[in-house]
């Protein structure tokens, strides 16, 4: 790993702390101030990535979001860093290779604390014909070839292999034994938490000098800046910039004319882990009647399991927080029931979430029936409007870094900014370190997987104050110390930031309700002391 990592063994990396006071100070110096080189609108994975990319090239950067870090699609993913296997099946070889390369970058260089290897079992049930099983096995072998082509080490991602029925049930005891012929074991990358990745990217951008400004809504964009409103005070003003990058995802078309986004809804259910029993591996459960579509069962290690996902088109206005329709819940439960011996009922679903993929709509106007969103390419596109606004859209979480690089390349070229090529493939994020360093840290493994080299500092908060060692809510491992850290260093400004994005307590509504009073207490204590 590069020695340029902003490592912090006794506290946050220098310049990485995002606080309410820093936001106020930097917003005052940005609105109505001298022009920045690059203004980024949107602080999901791609927007935060663009802010880091531009700042790492030595450009001055302001990045704004109407809400919070990872408020939109970036927090609603499957928490997987895919190697591009599904794109091989549709002959999108360039997309598949790009995904595999970016997966390797995250796992081996930029975020090994946040991204690890996840085993998956595809059970060969009576509903999986032998021909489909053979195709799936060929696909896993091809996926391993992608790993090799992307130069990802075998130690990082083990080889796929075929399993006996006994081995399959050992890795997934909840599977129905009757008719089970065995299984296929494969590996992919898994994020500890997608919202934490965005937070780490944004904080790394701040280390490089980017001004990361949440609760700042872009009202109007031009090639030379934006009219914005501080959502905390209602005050409006102008941010001037030499280049503007629109990275607002499914909302991109609302800021720049001519951008046609076709949102696709991906729904996940949240179950308690004890409902399914021990799950040493995740599951790929084939969707009956489909040759290349699966429902994923994803153990989270925090007492919860995610089950997803759907791929359904969404028409009409784009909501801030998508709702989960009962049809999606029923579909996912039906697929689960096709393979599990353990019955899972509607009452077992303790939470659900949906994200909207910002797929680029390339269907000619008036051409008739549009393709299924599942069939639309996940390639990203970088588009330049007549007045010079750069918009990046499409793609997926795994390739956020490459999308950001391409967007900044376009801005540098279109506006003749003095900057070199992107260094971000070798810029470790806040908290990143080699596996040897991470393994030696004096902190619980769970904290290291969330905070990396900052884990000892988070752990020390609880050592200094026993109250901070207490769980925020019964049955979930997040402690008060993590809430304190989020307010002091990760830009959390209110209860929703704490419960829905810096931690994921809020994915279960009952847990969120139980944690609200603690979140309010922490905010009052930390912000009131400043």
HULINNOR-V328330 format. One record per backbone hydrogen bond with DSSP energy under -1.0 kcal/mol. CO is the residue of the C=O (numbers start at 1). NH is the residue of the N-H. If there is no record, write none. Layout:
CO,NH
CO,NH
This chain:
2,5
5,7
13,16
18,491
19,23
20,24
21,25
22,26
23,27
24,28
25,29
27,31
30,33
36,242
38,62
39,245
40,64
41,247
43,70
44,48
45,49
46,50
47,51
48,52
49,53
50,54
51,55
52,56
54,59
55,58
60,38
61,211
62,40
63,213
64,42
65,216
67,215
68,71
72,75
73,76
79,191
81,189
85,88
87,92
88,91
91,93
92,96
93,97
94,98
95,99
96,100
97,101
98,102
99,103
100,104
101,105
102,106
103,107
104,108
105,109
105,110
106,111
110,429
111,114
111,115
114,192
116,190
118,188
119,282
120,186
121,284
122,184
123,125
124,181
125,128
129,133
130,134
131,135
132,136
133,137
134,138
135,139
136,140
137,141
138,142
139,143
140,144
141,145
142,146
143,147
144,148
145,149
146,150
147,152
148,151
153,157
161,185
163,183
164,168
165,169
166,170
167,171
168,172
171,281
172,175
174,341
177,180
182,124
183,163
184,122
185,161
186,120
188,118
189,81
190,116
193,197
194,198
195,199
196,200
197,201
198,202
199,203
200,204
201,205
202,206
203,207
204,208
205,210
206,209
211,63
213,65
215,231
217,229
220,227
222,225
224,241
225,222
226,239
227,219
227,220
228,237
229,217
230,234
235,230
237,228
238,32
239,226
240,36
243,39
244,390
245,41
246,392
248,251
249,252
251,254
252,255
252,256
256,259
260,361
263,314
264,357
265,312
266,355
268,353
269,307
270,350
270,351
271,305
272,275
273,276
273,277
282,121
283,297
285,295
287,290
293,287
295,285
296,308
297,283
298,306
303,273
304,300
305,271
306,298
307,269
308,296
312,265
325,329
326,330
327,331
328,332
329,333
330,334
331,335
332,336
333,337
336,339
336,340
339,176
345,348
346,349
351,270
353,268
355,266
357,264
357,359
358,394
359,262
364,367
372,375
373,376
381,393
383,391
385,388
389,385
390,246
391,383
393,381
397,400
399,403
400,404
401,405
402,406
403,407
404,408
405,409
406,410
407,411
408,412
409,413
410,414
411,415
412,417
417,419
423,426
424,427
429,432
431,453
434,438
435,439
438,441
441,443
444,448
445,449
447,451
448,452
451,454
452,455
454,458
455,459
456,460
459,463
460,464
461,465
465,468
466,469
467,470
468,481
470,480
473,476
478,472
479,483
480,484
481,485
482,486
483,487
484,488
485,489
486,490
486,492
489,18
494,498
495,499
496,500
497,501
497,502
498,503
499,506
504,507
505,508
508,512
509,513
510,514
511,515
512,516
515,519
516,520
517,521
518,522
519,523
520,524
521,525
522,526
523,527
524,528
527,530
